[in-house]
Amino acid sequence: MKTKIKELYGAEYSYINSALATWQFANEIQVGDIVYVKKGKLKIIGRGIVKSDYVFDNKRQEYKHIRKINWTHKGDWEHPGQAVIKVLTEITPYTEYVKKLEALFIDDDTADIPPEEREIKYDPYTEDDFLNEVFMDSESYDTLINLLRSKKNIILQGAPGVGKTFVAKRLAFSMMGEKDTSRVMMVQFHQSYSYEDFIMGFRPSKDGFELTPGPFYQFCKKAQDDNERDYFFIIDEINRGNVSKIFGELMMLIEKEKRGEKLRLLYSDELFSVPENIYIVGMMNTADRSLAIIDYALRRRFAFFELEPAFDSDGFKALMQRINNPKFNALVGQIKALNEFIGKDESLGKGFRIGHSYLCTDEEITDEWLESVVKYELLPLLSEYWFDEPSKIEQWARRLSDALYD
């Protein structure tokens, strides 16, 4: 439908709302459904019951796509609060809103019909693009894609500097086939993050408090209206928040088997569902010792994929050849030895190794840049790891520095 609308009216707009309304009018409305008709911002002018299937009547001069309605009310009513603003919207899940309309037939407080968004052409992005940018082999990429498609929710976990955020965004782009940033949203969890921040909660307003939707709620609504395309919700530091508290009753709905099922929200009398076309990608730093053990509810609903330091990958080796800097190569060798040492350290382990992204930059690789990485990024990290073992810090500070001056 979007393709045909673009053919008829021009390709500069997306026509997501128009195509959805057209589809719903022809296919989803059922005989017996109740229809409310709104006019402008503030008026409801009718209530009726659908009494026919969709009909195309070519004999009519205009409005040839019709459904017959038994109008139970015609007139002019005030609307009871804020309504949805699209031309055609199913309001069944908004049970509180439906009750107010049914009880009073009152009019709406909505804005004008929103204009269609302009169609934006995004750069294509393929599996090859992903493999060229991310230091991962095609077998690991296929595993990652299959995990996400089968589970719908995945956590990328790994040591500092393995490029979790970089991988998450490009994973989304590769699955979409383009760098469509409008279908990717990213938030960061922290200890104070709550259900009210994430889903819905009351916020101060000029008149007191107002029920305000959070980013996940809004993103789900957006994806629901565009269900033929994939959407990606990325959560940084997912293990820093109390996930069960943040997701609340939606903890069940994010499961693959529960996608599309409706559940009543805590703060609004609304039946809400998590669309099937949303993928949730969490990121977790395995070296963060301030965090509690991940709870079972999170582990059961997410697949976990380990991102490793990629110094031995073909992509990073190709990067080293392009840079062709002996000091850079020497530093890489020392970091690999350091990672082996950290992996065998009983107080640390593999999750505390140094990631390759510390040495990935668009800047020129100079002696000053290399010294800055060692002095201001790697050594402070080691000081945190071995805060009670200064001899280890001194040993590796010497080895890393020597790599730059030998």
C-alpha positions as CSV (number, residue, x, y, z in Angstrom):
1,M,0.0,0.0,0.0
2,K,2.8,2.4,0.8
3,T,4.4,1.6,-2.6
4,K,1.2,2.3,-4.4
5,I,0.6,5.6,-2.5
6,K,4.1,6.7,-3.3
7,E,3.5,5.9,-7.0
8,L,0.3,8.0,-7.0
9,Y,1.3,10.9,-4.8
10,G,5.1,11.1,-4.8
11,A,7.9,9.4,-3.0
12,E,9.0,12.3,-0.8
13,Y,6.9,11.1,2.2
14,S,6.8,7.9,4.1
15,Y,3.0,7.4,4.1
16,I,3.3,5.1,7.1
17,N,0.1,6.5,8.7
18,S,-1.8,6.7,5.5
19,A,-1.0,3.1,4.5
20,L,-1.8,1.8,8.0
21,A,-5.2,3.6,8.0
22,T,-6.0,2.3,4.5
23,W,-5.1,-1.2,5.5
24,Q,-7.1,-1.1,8.8
25,F,-10.1,0.4,7.1
26,A,-10.2,-2.4,4.5
27,N,-9.1,-5.3,6.5
28,E,-9.2,-4.9,10.3
29,I,-12.5,-3.1,11.0
30,Q,-15.2,-5.7,11.8
31,V,-18.9,-5.6,11.6
32,G,-20.2,-4.6,15.0
33,D,-17.2,-2.4,15.8
34,I,-18.0,1.0,17.3
35,V,-16.7,4.1,15.4
36,Y,-16.3,7.6,16.9
37,V,-15.9,10.5,14.4
38,K,-13.9,13.5,15.5
39,K,-13.8,16.9,13.8
40,G,-10.7,19.1,14.2
41,K,-9.1,19.4,17.6
42,L,-12.1,19.6,19.9
43,K,-15.2,17.9,18.6
44,I,-16.7,14.4,18.3
45,I,-19.6,14.6,15.9
46,G,-20.8,11.1,15.8
47,R,-20.9,7.5,17.1
48,G,-21.9,4.5,15.0
49,I,-21.8,0.8,14.7
50,V,-20.2,-0.8,11.6
51,K,-22.8,-2.9,9.7
52,S,-21.0,-3.9,6.5
53,D,-17.7,-5.2,5.3
54,Y,-15.4,-3.0,3.2
55,V,-16.9,-2.1,-0.2
56,F,-15.4,-0.3,-3.2
57,D,-18.3,1.5,-4.9
58,N,-17.2,2.9,-8.2
59,K,-20.6,4.5,-8.8
60,R,-20.0,7.1,-6.2
61,Q,-18.4,10.4,-7.3
62,E,-16.1,10.6,-4.3
63,Y,-15.3,8.5,-1.2
64,K,-15.6,5.3,-3.1
65,H,-14.0,3.1,-0.4
66,I,-16.8,2.7,2.1
67,R,-18.3,0.8,5.1
68,K,-21.9,1.2,6.0
69,I,-22.5,2.5,9.5
70,N,-25.6,2.6,11.7
71,W,-25.2,6.0,13.3
72,T,-26.5,5.9,16.8
73,H,-25.6,9.5,17.6
74,K,-25.0,12.6,15.5
75,G,-24.3,16.0,17.1
76,D,-21.6,17.9,18.9
77,W,-19.8,16.7,22.0
78,E,-16.9,17.9,24.1
79,H,-14.0,15.5,24.2
80,P,-12.9,14.0,27.6
81,G,-9.1,14.6,27.6
82,Q,-6.4,13.8,25.2
83,A,-7.1,11.7,22.1
84,V,-4.9,10.0,19.6
85,I,-4.2,12.2,16.6
86,K,-4.1,9.9,13.5
87,V,-6.9,9.9,11.0
88,L,-7.9,6.3,11.9
89,T,-6.8,4.7,15.1
90,E,-8.0,1.6,16.9
91,I,-8.7,2.7,20.5
92,T,-9.8,-0.6,21.9
93,P,-6.6,-1.0,24.1
94,Y,-7.2,2.5,25.6
95,T,-9.9,1.2,27.9
96,E,-10.2,4.2,30.2
97,Y,-10.6,6.5,27.2
98,V,-13.2,4.3,25.6
99,K,-15.2,4.3,28.9
100,K,-15.2,8.1,28.9
101,L,-16.4,8.2,25.3
102,E,-19.1,5.6,25.8
103,A,-20.3,7.3,29.0
104,L,-20.4,10.8,27.8
105,F,-19.7,10.8,24.0
106,I,-17.6,13.8,24.7
107,D,-15.2,15.5,22.4
108,D,-11.5,15.6,21.8
109,D,-8.6,17.6,22.9
110,T,-6.3,16.5,20.2
111,A,-4.0,18.2,17.9
112,D,-4.5,18.5,14.1
113,I,-3.9,15.5,12.0
114,P,-0.1,15.1,11.9
115,P,1.5,15.5,8.5
116,E,3.2,12.5,7.0
117,E,6.9,12.3,7.6
118,R,9.2,12.9,4.7
119,E,10.7,9.8,3.3
120,I,14.4,9.8,4.1
121,K,16.8,7.8,2.0
122,Y,19.3,6.1,4.3
123,D,22.7,4.7,3.3
124,P,22.5,0.9,2.7
125,Y,24.3,-1.3,5.2
126,T,25.0,-5.0,4.6
127,E,26.5,-8.0,6.3
128,D,29.8,-7.2,4.4
129,D,29.7,-3.6,5.8
130,F,29.3,-5.0,9.3
131,L,32.2,-7.4,8.9
132,N,34.4,-4.7,7.5
133,E,33.7,-2.4,10.4
134,V,33.4,-4.9,13.3
135,F,36.3,-7.2,14.1
136,M,34.1,-10.4,14.0
137,D,34.1,-13.3,11.6
138,S,31.1,-14.3,9.5
139,E,30.4,-17.4,11.6
140,S,30.1,-15.4,14.8
141,Y,28.0,-12.8,13.0
142,D,25.6,-15.5,11.8
143,T,25.4,-16.9,15.4
144,L,24.6,-13.4,16.7
145,I,21.9,-12.7,14.1
146,N,20.3,-16.1,14.7
147,L,20.3,-15.6,18.4
148,L,18.6,-12.3,18.2
149,R,16.0,-13.4,15.7
150,S,15.1,-16.5,17.7
151,K,15.1,-14.8,21.1
152,K,14.1,-11.2,20.2
153,N,16.2,-10.1,23.2
154,I,20.0,-10.3,23.5
155,I,22.7,-9.0,25.8
156,L,26.2,-8.2,24.4
157,Q,28.6,-8.7,27.3
158,G,32.3,-8.2,27.5
159,A,35.3,-6.5,28.9
160,P,35.9,-2.7,28.7
161,G,36.8,-1.6,25.2
162,V,35.4,-4.5,23.1
163,G,33.1,-2.2,21.3
164,K,29.7,-3.2,22.6
165,T,27.9,0.0,21.6
166,F,29.6,0.1,18.2
167,V,28.5,-3.5,17.6
168,A,24.9,-3.0,18.8
169,K,24.2,-0.1,16.4
170,R,25.8,-1.8,13.4
171,L,24.0,-5.1,14.2
172,A,20.8,-3.1,14.0
173,F,21.8,-1.5,10.7
174,S,22.8,-4.8,9.2
175,M,19.5,-6.4,10.0
176,M,17.6,-3.4,8.7
177,G,19.7,-3.3,5.6
178,E,20.3,0.5,6.0
179,K,21.5,3.0,8.5
180,D,18.0,4.0,9.5
181,T,18.6,5.8,12.8
182,S,14.9,6.6,13.1
183,R,14.3,2.9,13.9
184,V,17.0,2.7,16.6
185,M,16.6,4.1,20.1
186,M,19.2,3.9,22.9
187,V,18.9,4.5,26.6
188,Q,21.2,3.9,29.5
189,F,20.1,2.3,32.8
190,H,21.5,3.4,36.1
191,Q,20.7,2.6,39.8
192,S,18.0,5.3,40.0
193,Y,16.3,4.5,36.7
194,S,12.7,3.4,37.2
195,Y,9.5,2.1,35.6
196,E,8.2,5.7,35.6
197,D,11.3,6.8,33.6
198,F,11.1,3.9,31.2
199,I,7.4,3.0,30.6
200,M,5.1,5.6,32.1
201,G,4.8,7.8,35.1
202,F,3.5,11.1,36.6
203,R,5.6,14.1,35.9
204,P,5.2,17.7,37.3
205,S,3.3,20.0,35.0
206,K,2.0,23.6,35.3
207,D,-1.3,22.2,36.5
208,G,0.1,19.6,39.0
209,F,1.1,16.2,37.7
210,E,0.6,14.7,34.3
211,L,0.9,11.1,33.2
212,T,3.8,11.0,30.8
213,P,4.9,8.1,28.5
214,G,8.5,7.0,28.7
215,P,10.8,6.1,25.8
216,F,10.0,2.4,25.6
217,Y,6.3,3.0,25.6
218,Q,6.6,5.6,22.8
219,F,9.0,3.4,20.8
220,C,6.6,0.4,21.0
221,K,3.8,2.6,19.7
222,K,5.9,3.8,16.8
223,A,7.0,0.2,15.9
224,Q,3.4,-1.0,16.2
225,D,2.3,1.4,13.5
226,D,5.0,0.3,11.2
227,N,4.9,-3.4,11.7
228,E,6.4,-4.5,8.4
229,R,9.9,-3.2,9.4
230,D,12.2,-4.1,12.3
231,Y,12.9,-1.7,15.2
232,F,15.8,-1.9,17.7
233,F,15.8,-0.7,21.3
234,I,19.3,-0.6,22.7
235,I,20.0,-0.5,26.5
236,D,23.4,0.5,27.6
237,E,24.6,-0.7,31.1
238,I,21.5,-2.9,31.4
239,N,22.8,-4.6,34.5
240,R,23.2,-1.3,36.4
241,G,19.4,-1.0,36.7
242,N,16.9,-3.0,38.6
243,V,15.5,-4.7,35.4
244,S,12.5,-6.3,37.1
245,K,11.5,-3.0,38.6
246,I,12.1,-1.0,35.4
247,F,10.2,-3.3,33.1
248,G,7.4,-4.0,35.6
249,E,4.5,-6.0,34.1
250,L,6.2,-5.7,30.7
251,M,8.9,-8.2,31.8
252,M,6.5,-10.9,30.7
253,L,5.6,-9.2,27.4
254,I,9.1,-8.9,26.1
255,E,9.4,-12.7,25.8
256,K,9.2,-13.8,22.2
257,E,6.2,-16.1,22.9
258,K,4.3,-13.2,24.6
259,R,4.9,-10.6,21.9
260,G,1.6,-9.1,20.7
261,E,-0.3,-10.2,23.9
262,K,-2.0,-7.4,25.8
263,L,-1.6,-6.6,29.4
264,R,-3.1,-3.7,31.5
265,L,-0.5,-1.0,32.4
266,L,0.1,0.0,35.9
267,Y,-0.6,3.7,35.6
268,S,-3.2,3.9,32.8
269,D,-6.3,1.8,32.1
270,E,-4.8,0.7,28.8
271,L,-4.1,-2.7,27.3
272,F,-0.6,-2.6,26.0
273,S,1.6,-5.0,24.0
274,V,5.2,-5.2,22.9
275,P,5.2,-5.6,19.1
276,E,6.9,-8.5,17.4
277,N,9.0,-6.3,15.2
278,I,11.0,-4.8,18.2
279,Y,14.4,-6.3,19.1
280,I,15.9,-5.4,22.4
281,V,19.8,-5.3,22.6
282,G,21.3,-4.8,26.0
283,M,25.0,-4.2,26.8
284,M,26.8,-5.3,29.9
285,N,30.3,-4.5,31.1
286,T,31.7,-7.7,32.7
287,A,34.4,-5.8,34.6
288,D,32.0,-3.7,36.6
289,R,32.4,-4.9,40.2
290,S,29.8,-2.6,41.6
291,L,27.0,-4.6,40.2
292,A,24.9,-7.3,41.8
293,I,24.5,-10.8,40.2
294,I,22.1,-10.6,37.2
295,D,18.7,-11.8,38.3
296,Y,17.1,-14.9,36.9
297,A,14.2,-13.0,35.3
298,L,16.7,-11.2,33.0
299,R,18.7,-14.3,32.2
300,R,15.7,-16.3,31.2
301,R,14.4,-13.6,28.7
302,F,17.7,-12.7,27.1
303,A,20.3,-14.6,25.2
304,F,23.9,-13.7,26.2
305,F,26.6,-13.2,23.6
306,E,30.3,-12.7,24.7
307,L,32.3,-10.1,22.8
308,E,36.0,-10.9,23.0
309,P,39.1,-8.6,22.6
310,A,39.8,-8.9,18.8
311,F,43.5,-8.3,18.6
312,D,43.9,-11.7,16.8
313,S,41.0,-11.1,14.3
314,D,41.7,-10.8,10.6
315,G,40.2,-7.3,10.7
316,F,42.5,-6.0,13.4
317,K,45.5,-7.6,11.8
318,A,44.6,-5.7,8.6
319,L,44.3,-2.5,10.6
320,M,47.8,-3.1,12.0
321,Q,49.2,-3.6,8.5
322,R,47.6,-0.3,7.3
323,I,48.9,1.6,10.3
324,N,52.4,0.0,9.9
325,N,53.7,1.5,13.2
326,P,56.3,-0.6,15.1
327,K,55.4,1.0,18.4
328,F,51.7,0.4,17.8
329,N,52.5,-3.3,17.1
330,A,54.7,-3.6,20.2
331,L,51.9,-2.1,22.4
332,V,49.4,-4.6,20.9
333,G,51.8,-7.4,21.8
334,Q,52.0,-6.2,25.4
335,I,48.3,-5.8,25.8
336,K,47.7,-9.3,24.5
337,A,50.2,-10.6,27.1
338,L,48.5,-8.4,29.7
339,N,45.1,-10.0,28.8
340,E,46.5,-13.4,29.2
341,F,47.8,-12.4,32.7
342,I,44.5,-10.9,33.7
343,G,42.6,-14.0,32.5
344,K,44.6,-16.2,34.8
345,D,44.4,-13.8,37.8
346,E,42.0,-15.4,40.3
347,S,40.7,-12.0,41.5
348,L,39.9,-10.9,37.9
349,G,39.4,-13.3,35.1
350,K,38.5,-13.1,31.4
351,G,35.8,-10.5,31.9
352,F,38.4,-7.9,32.9
353,R,40.6,-8.1,29.8
354,I,41.5,-5.0,27.8
355,G,39.4,-4.5,24.6
356,H,40.7,-3.6,21.2
357,S,38.7,-0.4,20.9
358,Y,41.2,1.4,23.1
359,L,43.5,1.3,20.1
360,C,40.9,2.1,17.4
361,T,40.9,5.7,16.3
362,D,40.4,8.0,13.3
363,E,43.3,10.1,14.5
364,E,46.8,9.8,13.3
365,I,48.7,7.2,15.3
366,T,51.6,9.3,16.8
367,D,53.9,8.6,19.8
368,E,51.9,11.2,21.8
369,W,48.6,9.4,21.1
370,L,50.0,6.1,22.1
371,E,51.5,7.5,25.3
372,S,48.1,9.2,26.1
373,V,46.3,5.8,25.7
374,V,48.7,4.1,28.1
375,K,48.9,6.9,30.6
376,Y,45.3,8.1,30.8
377,E,43.2,5.1,29.8
378,L,45.0,1.8,30.4
379,L,47.0,2.5,33.6
380,P,44.0,4.1,35.5
381,L,42.0,0.9,34.6
382,L,44.8,-1.3,35.9
383,S,44.9,0.8,39.1
384,E,41.3,0.1,39.6
385,Y,41.7,-3.7,39.0
386,W,44.7,-4.1,41.3
387,F,44.1,-1.3,43.8
388,D,45.5,-3.5,46.6
389,E,48.4,-5.0,44.6
390,P,50.7,-2.1,43.5
391,S,53.4,-4.4,42.4
392,K,51.3,-5.7,39.6
393,I,50.4,-2.2,38.5
394,E,54.1,-1.2,38.5
395,Q,55.1,-4.3,36.6
396,W,52.6,-3.7,33.8
397,A,53.0,0.1,33.7
398,R,56.7,-0.6,33.0
399,R,56.0,-3.2,30.3
400,L,53.4,-1.0,28.5
401,S,55.7,2.1,28.7
402,D,58.7,0.1,27.5
403,A,56.8,-0.9,24.4
404,L,56.6,2.7,23.3
405,Y,60.3,3.5,23.9
406,D,62.3,0.4,23.0
